[in-house]
Amino acid sequence: MKWNKLGKIFDPTEHQLLKDCEDYAQSPQALVFDDFVRIYFSTRQRDPVNGKYLSHIAYVDMTKDFKNIISVSNETVIELGELGCFDEHGIFPINVLRHGDKVYAYTCGWSRRSSVSVDTSVGFAVSHNSGLTFEKLGNGPALTSSLNEPFLVGDAFVKKYDGLFHMWYMFGTGWKQFSENQMPERIYKIGHATSADGINWDKEEGRQIISDKLNVDESMALPTVIKIENRYHMLFCYRESSDFRRNKNRGYRIGYAYSDDLKNWNRDDRQAGIDVSEGEWDSNMLCYPHMFECESNVYLLYNGNQFGRLGFGIAELGQ
């Protein structure tokens, strides 16, 4: 793959977002319409009770050349969970998929814990108004921790091929305290599940489908898959699981893998076709990729430095 960067196209600090949300536009995900593209993202609000972050889903509508903003939502598209629910403290990210006259949404809901920082699961919601708002099927998750995946589950990306729904997601393999004075850090890999209806899922329990490159503690997140001709291409982001927040050499980068059967994946990050820029908004990290088709072209949305605090950019796949 060879991506041509078109630059940063959305900066949340330049727009009026949801109430008390001032920055972050994380994990951009596209829904293409006839005459515009809606890009969902996760933004952050300070919890007035304790000052910690709450993550909400918003969107920006853009022209199909991604040069002009049509509108920015000022209301959340999906409510956070009730007290004690898996998505009580935030939703990040949301992945959307057209299904007939509905839009399905697969959310990564998170809630705080005491011994470790967070727990996550995959939720399911449906929109009957072209993605303006979503209604949850229930208060519980559609995919969550289980016997052989006992930790985090999230970051769902769903596509339908040959009548079967496929979900690629991340699952935690453990928490590890890398230094004595720091909180434990999570380690996660990419897994695969299938469904006949897009609601009830069968996981390939505990099977890591993308091989490690850095070491066994490497973390991988946000898989995104697209089919070009007869081959399936996956991008994802990966990093070291410690000292990654301020050390640019240990932060997120974009990885690549391909498959011819949707089951076996071959990793070759040299073919990812995109890397950090020099002195730009994406000079320290690349994270949260999302591939989609629009007007016969293939595009890549992604975040840069500070995990998307100052917005997201786009790249176009070259010939």
Phi, psi and omega in degrees: 000147177222112184259135175258112182292131177255000175101175176285132185246351179211127177239113185296337181288349182263004185225157173279111182264202178296166183306124176067011175263120188246337180207182185074125171221080191264149175052064179295135182222133192260145168232116188268130174251178182297321186234009175199172177236128176263127181243113178277150177206165178255128178239170189237145177233142175281126176293119182295343182282314186232000178080001179275166184282146165240136181258129180237155179262129175230181176209160172233133174264131184229155172295160187287351172268359176062026179258342184227139177267128179273312180197160177232132181294142176244010174229146178295146181272346179209134184283148174291164184289162178286174181306123178087354180282164185295336182245033182296324188254357177166161172231119182195110002260191170233133177244133186242149184212127175289138177216099186064230179267010179250167170238120177274144176232134176245114187256153169253100179271143179226154178217150183281150174233174184265316183281330173232171190285329192200158168228149182223154174211167180263125177256168181228137179213163183229141174248134176250008180230042175062032173087011176289318176217159181231143177247130180287146177290330178190179182278347182261173181277158175272334178216130185210185180299154186207190188305312183254005171227072192280355185251227185290144169224131182181196176056044183291139170230125189237134172223155178248121179232129177052043175080003182238134176281134176242133176240127169254136188210169174257145174227141182283140175256354177158172173244142184221133176267107186278336176216158191295326188261011182241155176293155177299147177251148181273151176235131184215152182235179182254131179238184186217141177219159179229159182206144176277332185240358181081003183240313180260124192242145172248114180275148166276080195311115174073010182269117177277115188269344177246127184288153176289147175245315185282305181184181183291341179268007178299139176251138181232142184212171172047061174293146175217135190233141175217145179259125176235118188057240184251019182235143177260131183244134179239133165248152178204169174248147183218156181198170167291156183264002175223153177052040183258346185284324183243345180266106185298335181281351178244004182276183185296141169225168180265126176254168185220143173212157179226157180213149175251356184223006181065009180242311182256128184241137179249119182272132176207087186295343177296338181264008179297324173078016179206142180212178181296155177261166180269117174069018183251184180295342178241038184275340184255331180203158170232130183208167173055060182284153175211116178263143177203162179257141178204125178053045177068010176246159176250129182240159177231117170269145180198161174258159179243229186301151177058034174058033177088020181299324183250024171113194184221160180236183183219149175225153180247138180288127180281165180280000000 
